[in-house]
Amino acid sequence: MKIRVVDDEAAIRQNLERLLSLEGYEVLCAAGGREALALAQSASPDLVLTDVSMPDLDGMALMAHLRADVRTATVPVILLTARVEPSQIREGMRAGADDYLTKPFQREELIASVKAQLDKAQRWRENQIRMAQDHRRWLHIDPDTQLPNRRLLSTLVESELALGRQPALLVLSFDRMDWLVEQYGPSCRKAVLLCQSERLRALMRERKLHSSHDLLAMLNDRELAIMLAQPGQMFDLREWIGRLNSEVKRPVEHAGREHFVTPVMGLALSDEFSMHAETLLVHAQSALDSARRDGSTYTCYDREQADNHKIQLELHYDLYRAVERQEIHVFYQPQMHVDGHLLGFEALARWQHRKHGWVSPATFIPLAEENRQIIELGREVLRQACSQPSAWRREGYAGWVAVNLSAVQFHDPDLIDTVAQQLVEHDLPPSCLALEITEGTAMSTVPHTLQTLQRLKELGVRLALDDFGTGYSSLAYLKRFPLDLLKLDQSFVKRLPDDRNDAAIARAICQLGSALEMDVLAEGVETPEQARFLGEIGCSWLQGFLYAKPMPAEEAGRWWRRYPVLPVSALGQDSQDDPPAVLHDGALSSGRVRLSALTMRNPSPVVPAPGGAEVHGLDTSADPAWNSPPPMPPH
């Protein structure tokens, strides 16, 4: 042990050196504070024994310098003084002194003080070493399961890759872990994880290509990872994963109760694209997420699928800017009467992404609902859908435009104000706007549905129930909803008229609509035979590719001028008289036309048109312009 003795009196220095040397200590002497400070900073002693009163740098100042330097901050300091005033002792102790001896001192007193401070310093150093070791351990070990954590796993995987090996990573997650904690406390989760980790260790030892480098690690409070240094053939690996799945599905007993958790697993194999540990971990967790989304137990990482997920994430973020960047467009698909009149258009959202081009609604609508951008997107669609027919009306358009409302939009507290504002802003009569909701939305919260539909009805807009027949509507509630239109889902239309079951369902829905004094519109009509059958069973309105695909506003503006437009006021009328049709210069090529017996309840499915063309089926082969659809985005 090295002790630094500091005193400006040579006799005292020599006496202290002699006493301490006899006890086996290595003693280094300094005649003043500055000399002692310089020596201590170059080679830190184990203890400093210093006089308080010295001419160049006194003991108090020396101690202050030692405490301020990280190299000597923890070195014990014993102050020596001939003064015994309590205030000076308190001042020294407050300044950081470990002990205080007064001159003259006894040998036993000196040795006892030195020994006590050196022992205390030794204990402090040992404690610091333990703390550093514990810190390093907790940096790499999960405290609950004592398994390696993600940091250590990453380090060991990196080592395997550096040695030219190609390990595999299997990540396991257990569903309902949060529920276990909520119901039974953290101790239950710990018990489940400990039990499952023991089962996994046993399975790893039994594996055909078991390696001493295989490792079981804890990624977080619900995910475990297995590094397989020698994955072997995929067939054998899948078989082993199947055994693993069966094993961890067994119940875990804790506190007198059996607990069941369901494993979900993601596997990633190292290749030229995953030559870093973190990359391999990300791939394995991506596979785990895919398995969870698909409802499967196990999925192997697929690069193409992962790239799609990256694109989805990119789209998710870009939806926040889509309206601002004017990438949201409205396409229009006509809704026709079986007699050939145009009722109006359904407004359909389309997204022209600046990088990916036209994005399918089946892709971006669920994303928008998930991140709640569907509200802003829906407002933009409503704005365009009210603006466009308002402009057409100045040119003679008398039909409506139908806009879909998602479940999120329908529960938006500002919905009524938003609709009213758009009607006023674009000077659009409320009857020229139809709003559609699905059965699922309507039945999710019936009191809210009734209240919201009633308030919309008070605005004067038309209301339609979309995808009818696919949900779980209660007829007791359906008759209370102030609806104007039921939309027969295309799943019941595509096999008409040949499928007896679909034909029966379509007929029943048409009869239900008639009984409830609601019109019925069939979606997905693609053939004249479907249209003819639907007209015969009382379905007044048709929509589908038989007439047109969704088209941009400019093309829709040319399209409606070719057809007589049925005024919205005719919707729901039961009169046997022909409703007034608005004919445009381009609607008919020549001659005087009489559209026969147009009624809402008893339609005539086919109406003669000039030149022998069927207005119903739109056999427009004589007009090449009608057979040249515009470029369309994905449908």
DOSEBA-271895 format. One record per residue (C-alpha): residue in one letter; x, y, z. Coordinates in steps of 0.1 Angstrom, whole numbers, padded with zeros to 4 digits, always signed. Layout:
% DOSEBA-271895
AXYZ...
***
This chain:
% DOSEBA-271895
M+0000+0000+0000K+0014+0034-0009I+0009+0063+0015R+0018+0099+0007V+0030+0119+0037V+0029+0157+0033D+0043+0180+0059D+0066+0211+0058E+0085+0200+0089A+0112+0175+0081A+0113+0159+0116I+0075+0151+0115R+0079+0136+0079Q+0107+0114+0090N+0089+0102+0121L+0058+0094+0101E+0078+0076+0075R+0096+0055+0101L+0064+0045+0119L+0045+0036+0088S+0074+0017+0072L+0076-0005+0103E+0040-0015+0095G+0049-0026+0061Y+0036+0004+0041E+0054+0020+0012V+0058+0057+0023L+0064+0086-0001C+0071+0120+0014A+0065+0156+0001A+0076+0188+0018G+0046+0208+0005G+0011+0207-0009R+0021+0216-0045E+0047+0189-0046A+0023+0163-0032L-0004+0172-0057A+0020+0168-0086L+0032+0134-0074A-0004+0122-0066Q-0016+0132-0101S+0013+0113-0117A+0009+0082-0095S-0022+0079-0074P-0014+0068-0038D-0037+0046-0017L-0039+0072+0011V-0027+0108+0018L-0016+0119+0053T-0012+0157+0052D-0006+0186+0075V-0033+0213+0075S-0010+0243+0078M+0016+0246+0050P+0030+0277+0034D+0026+0270-0004L-0006+0249-0006D-0022+0240+0027G-0039+0207+0035M-0074+0220+0029A-0065+0233-0006L-0046+0201-0014M-0076+0180-0005A-0099+0202-0026H-0076+0196-0056L-0075+0159-0050R-0113+0156-0048A-0117+0176-0080D-0095+0153-0100V-0112+0120-0112R-0078+0102-0108T-0076+0110-0071A-0112+0118-0061T-0116+0086-0040V-0082+0085-0023P-0087+0086+0015V-0072+0118+0032I-0062+0121+0069L-0056+0156+0081L-0029+0164+0108T-0031+0196+0128A-0019+0210+0161R-0052+0229+0165V-0081+0212+0180E-0109+0237+0175P-0141+0218+0167S-0150+0243+0139Q-0118+0235+0121I-0125+0198+0124R-0160+0202+0110E-0147+0223+0082G-0122+0196+0073M-0147+0168+0074R-0172+0188+0053A-0144+0194+0027G-0140+0157+0023A-0115+0145+0049D-0119+0109+0060D-0103+0114+0094Y-0086+0140+0116L-0056+0135+0139T-0042+0161+0163K-0005+0166+0170P+0011+0152+0190F-0005+0118+0182Q+0002+0084+0196R+0015+0056+0174E-0014+0033+0181E-0039+0062+0172L-0020+0068+0139I-0018+0032+0129A-0055+0025+0137S-0066+0055+0117V-0045+0046+0087K-0056+0009+0088A-0093+0018+0091Q-0091+0042+0061L-0072+0017+0039D-0097-0010+0048K-0126+0012+0039A-0110+0022+0006Q-0104-0015-0002R-0140-0024+0005W-0152+0005-0017R-0129-0006-0045E-0142-0042-0042N-0178-0029-0042Q-0171-0009-0073I-0157-0040-0091R-0188-0060-0081M-0210-0032-0094A-0191-0030-0126Q-0194-0068-0130D-0231-0066-0122H-0235-0038-0146R-0218-0057-0174R-0239-0088-0165W-0272-0068-0165L-0261-0054-0198H-0261-0089-0213I-0284-0110-0191D-0321-0109-0186P-0327-0105-0149D-0359-0126-0148T-0348-0157-0167Q-0310-0153-0164L-0309-0159-0202P-0286-0139-0225N-0304-0107-0237R-0306-0091-0271R-0273-0073-0268L-0254-0105-0260L-0273-0125-0286S-0264-0099-0312T-0227-0101-0302L-0226-0139-0304V-0244-0140-0338E-0220-0114-0351S-0191-0137-0340E-0206-0167-0358L-0210-0147-0390A-0174-0134-0387L-0162-0170-0385G-0179-0178-0418R-0208-0197-0403Q-0244-0192-0414P-0266-0194-0383A-0304-0193-0383L-0325-0173-0359L-0359-0184-0346V-0379-0158-0327L-0408-0169-0305S-0435-0148-0291F-0463-0158-0267D-0497-0144-0271R-0518-0132-0241M-0488-0124-0220D-0501-0089-0212W-0534-0105-0202L-0515-0129-0178V-0497-0100-0162E-0530-0080-0159Q-0548-0109-0143Y-0522-0127-0123G-0493-0103-0119P-0457-0102-0132S-0448-0134-0113C-0470-0154-0136R-0453-0141-0167K-0419-0149-0151A-0430-0184-0142V-0443-0190-0178L-0411-0178-0194L-0389-0198-0170C-0409-0230-0177Q-0408-0224-0215S-0371-0216-0215E-0363-0249-0198R-0385-0267-0224L-0366-0250-0252R-0332-0258-0237A-0342-0295-0236L-0354-0294-0272M-0322-0277-0283R-0301-0305-0268E-0321-0331-0285R-0318-0315-0320K-0301-0337-0346L-0275-0310-0354H-0271-0296-0319S-0241-0274-0315S-0224-0261-0285H-0227-0227-0301D-0266-0229-0301L-0280-0202-0278L-0313-0194-0262A-0318-0157-0255M-0345-0134-0241L-0353-0105-0265N-0379-0087-0243D-0406-0095-0218R-0425-0117-0243E-0401-0128-0270L-0374-0155-0270A-0348-0162-0296I-0329-0193-0306M-0296-0191-0325L-0290-0223-0344A-0253-0224-0353Q-0260-0253-0377P-0295-0250-0391G-0293-0281-0413Q-0318-0291-0440M-0350-0271-0441F-0371-0302-0439D-0354-0313-0406L-0356-0278-0393R-0394-0275-0400E-0399-0309-0383W-0380-0297-0352I-0400-0264-0352G-0432-0285-0352R-0420-0305-0322L-0411-0272-0305N-0446-0258-0312S-0462-0289-0296E-0440-0287-0266V-0445-0251-0257K-0483-0254-0262R-0484-0276-0231P-0499-0259-0200V-0477-0242-0174E-0487-0246-0138H-0484-0216-0115A-0501-0208-0082G-0523-0238-0085R-0536-0229-0120E-0528-0241-0155H-0519-0214-0179F-0519-0218-0217V-0500-0195-0241T-0499-0198-0279P-0465-0195-0296V-0460-0176-0328M-0426-0180-0345G-0405-0163-0372L-0374-0179-0388A-0346-0162-0406L-0317-0179-0424S-0285-0160-0429D-0275-0153-0465E-0256-0127-0485F-0283-0101-0476S-0281-0107-0438M-0244-0107-0430H-0249-0087-0398A-0266-0098-0366E-0290-0069-0364T-0301-0076-0400L-0308-0112-0392L-0327-0103-0360V-0348-0078-0380H-0356-0104-0406A-0366-0130-0379Q-0389-0105-0362S-0403-0095-0396A-0412-0131-0402L-0428-0132-0367D-0449-0102-0376S-0460-0119-0408A-0470-0150-0390R-0490-0130-0365R-0508-0110-0393D-0516-0142-0412G-0528-0161-0381S-0502-0188-0387T-0479-0204-0361Y-0447-0202-0380T-0433-0182-0410C-0399-0182-0426Y-0386-0148-0437D-0394-0140-0473R-0375-0112-0490E-0403-0104-0515Q-0429-0103-0487A-0406-0082-0466D-0402-0057-0495N-0440-0055-0497H-0441-0047-0460K-0415-0020-0465I-0437-0005-0493Q-0467-0007-0470L-0448+0012-0443E-0438+0038-0469L-0474+0041-0480H-0485+0044-0444Y-0463+0074-0439D-0470+0090-0473L-0508+0089-0466Y-0502+0117-0441R-0491+0139-0471A-0513+0125-0499V-0540+0151-0497E-0515+0179-0493R-0496+0167-0524Q-0529+0165-0543E-0524+0128-0550I-0560+0118-0541H-0583+0117-0571V-0619+0107-0574F-0630+0083-0601Y-0667+0079-0611Q-0686+0047-0619P-0721+0051-0634Q-0752+0038-0617M-0778+0029-0643H-0815+0021-0644V-0824-0011-0661D-0841+0010-0688G-0810+0028-0697H-0813+0059-0677L-0784+0072-0657L-0791+0078-0620G-0757+0091-0611F-0722+0081-0602E-0705+0064-0573A-0674+0084-0563L-0644+0062-0557A-0611+0073-0541R-0579+0067-0561W-0543+0074-0550Q-0517+0083-0576H-0485+0079-0555R-0456+0100-0567K-0433+0069-0566H-0455+0038-0569G-0481+0052-0593W-0517+0041-0589V-0521+0024-0555S-0550-0001-0552P-0578+0010-0528A-0576-0025-0513T-0541-0015-0502F-0544+0021-0491I-0580+0022-0476P-0572-0003-0448L-0539+0017-0441A-0558+0049-0440E-0583+0034-0415E-0555+0021-0394N-0537+0055-0391R-0570+0075-0391Q-0560+0094-0422I-0592+0081-0436I-0610+0111-0421E-0589+0136-0440L-0589+0114-0471G-0627+0111-0468R-0631+0148-0465E-0611+0153-0497V-0632+0127-0516L-0664+0144-0503R-0651+0178-0514Q-0643+0166-0549A-0675+0145-0551C-0696+0176-0543S-0675+0200-0565Q-0677+0179-0597P-0715+0173-0600S-0720+0209-0590A-0700+0219-0621W-0719+0194-0642R-0752+0207-0630R-0744+0240-0648E-0743+0220-0680G-0776+0201-0674Y-0766+0172-0652A-0795+0161-0630G-0782+0130-0613W-0765+0123-0580V-0731+0113-0567A-0727+0086-0541V-0699+0086-0516N-0688+0058-0493L-0683+0065-0456S-0658+0043-0437A-0666+0032-0401V-0640+0057-0389Q-0656+0085-0408F-0691+0076-0397H-0681+0079-0361D-0663+0112-0367P-0681+0138-0345D-0676+0164-0372L-0692+0144-0400I-0726+0162-0401D-0709+0196-0401T-0685+0185-0428V-0713+0172-0451A-0733+0204-0446Q-0703+0226-0453Q-0695+0209-0486L-0731+0211-0497V-0732+0248-0490E-0697+0255-0504H-0704+0239-0537D-0741+0249-0540L-0751+0213-0544P-0787+0203-0535P-0787+0178-0507S-0808+0153-0527C-0779+0151-0552L-0756+0135-0527A-0759+0099-0515L-0739+0086-0486E-0732+0049-0483I-0723+0029-0452T-0717-0008-0448E-0738-0033-0428G-0710-0037-0403T-0707+0000-0397A-0745+0003-0393M-0747-0025-0368S-0716-0017-0348T-0734+0008-0325V-0770+0009-0334P-0780+0040-0313H-0752+0061-0329T-0762+0048-0363L-0799+0058-0358Q-0789+0092-0345T-0763+0099-0373L-0785+0087-0401Q-0814+0107-0389R-0793+0139-0387L-0780+0132-0422K-0815+0127-0434E-0825+0160-0419L-0799+0176-0442G-0817+0161-0472V-0791+0137-0484R-0798+0102-0497L-0787+0072-0476A-0777+0038-0489L-0766+0005-0472D-0736-0009-0490D-0726-0045-0494F-0761-0056-0482G-0764-0093-0475T-0727-0098-0464G-0731-0086-0428Y-0754-0093-0399S-0782-0067-0402S-0811-0072-0379L-0844-0066-0397A-0858-0051-0365Y-0832-0023-0368L-0831-0022-0406K-0867-0010-0408R-0858+0018-0384F-0829+0032-0405P-0840+0060-0427L-0825+0044-0459D-0833+0051-0495L-0813+0023-0511L-0800-0012-0505K-0769-0022-0525L-0769-0059-0533D-0733-0070-0529Q-0715-0082-0560S-0707-0116-0544F-0744-0125-0550V-0743-0111-0585K-0713-0126-0602R-0728-0161-0606L-0762-0149-0617P-0784-0161-0632D-0771-0197-0632D-0765-0201-0594R-0798-0210-0578N-0787-0200-0543D-0775-0165-0554A-0806-0161-0575A-0828-0169-0545I-0808-0145-0523A-0810-0117-0549R-0847-0122-0553A-0853-0121-0515I-0833-0089-0511C-0853-0072-0539Q-0885-0083-0522L-0872-0070-0489G-0863-0037-0505S-0898-0034-0520A-0915-0042-0486L-0894-0016-0469E-0900+0009-0497M-0863+0010-0505D-0848+0008-0540V-0822-0019-0547L-0790-0014-0566A-0769-0044-0577E-0731-0040-0578G-0707-0059-0600V-0730-0064-0630E-0708-0076-0659T-0731-0094-0684P-0763-0085-0701E-0778-0118-0687Q-0771-0106-0652A-0787-0073-0659R-0818-0089-0676F-0823-0113-0647L-0820-0085-0621G-0845-0064-0639E-0869-0093-0640I-0868-0098-0602G-0873-0061-0595C-0838-0047-0591S-0841-0013-0605W-0805+0000-0605L-0774-0016-0618Q-0737-0008-0615G-0707-0026-0629F-0683-0031-0658L-0711-0039-0681Y-0717-0002-0683A-0683+0013-0674K-0653+0010-0652P-0646+0038-0627M-0633+0067-0648P-0617+0101-0641A-0639+0132-0638E-0631+0144-0673E-0641+0111-0689A-0672+0108-0667G-0682+0143-0679R-0682+0131-0715W-0698+0098-0705W-0730+0112-0689R-0738+0134-0719R-0744+0102-0739Y-0772+0090-0717P-0806+0103-0706V-0802+0112-0669L-0830+0104-0645P-0836+0132-0621V-0828+0123-0585S-0864+0132-0576A-0876+0101-0595L-0858+0078-0570G-0883+0058-0552Q-0914+0068-0572D-0940+0042-0578S-0959+0059-0605Q-0966+0040-0637D-0959+0072-0656D-0926+0077-0673P-0904+0098-0651P-0890+0128-0669A-0856+0120-0684V-0831+0148-0691L-0818+0142-0727H-0785+0158-0738D-0773+0165-0773G-0749+0136-0772A-0772+0112-0755L-0788+0098-0787S-0772+0099-0821S-0804+0106-0841G-0841+0105-0842R-0869+0108-0816V-0867+0083-0788R-0894+0071-0764L-0882+0052-0733S-0910+0028-0724A-0926+0022-0691L-0898+0033-0668T-0908+0026-0632M-0889+0021-0600R-0907-0010-0589N-0917-0027-0622P-0888-0020-0645S-0887-0031-0681P-0852-0046-0684V-0845-0038-0721V-0855-0007-0740P-0852-0002-0777A-0827+0025-0787P-0819+0041-0821G-0801+0018-0845G-0813-0013-0827A-0787-0009-0798E-0798-0021-0764V-0796+0008-0740H-0797-0017-0712G-0768-0038-0723L-0750-0009-0739D-0742-0028-0771T-0723+0002-0786S-0701-0017-0811A-0711+0008-0837D-0695+0036-0818P-0657+0030-0814A-0654+0059-0790W-0676+0040-0765N-0654+0010-0767S-0621+0028-0759P-0619+0030-0721P-0595+0056-0706P-0563+0044-0689M-0574+0031-0655P-0556+0027-0622P-0558-0007-0604H-0594-0017-0594
***
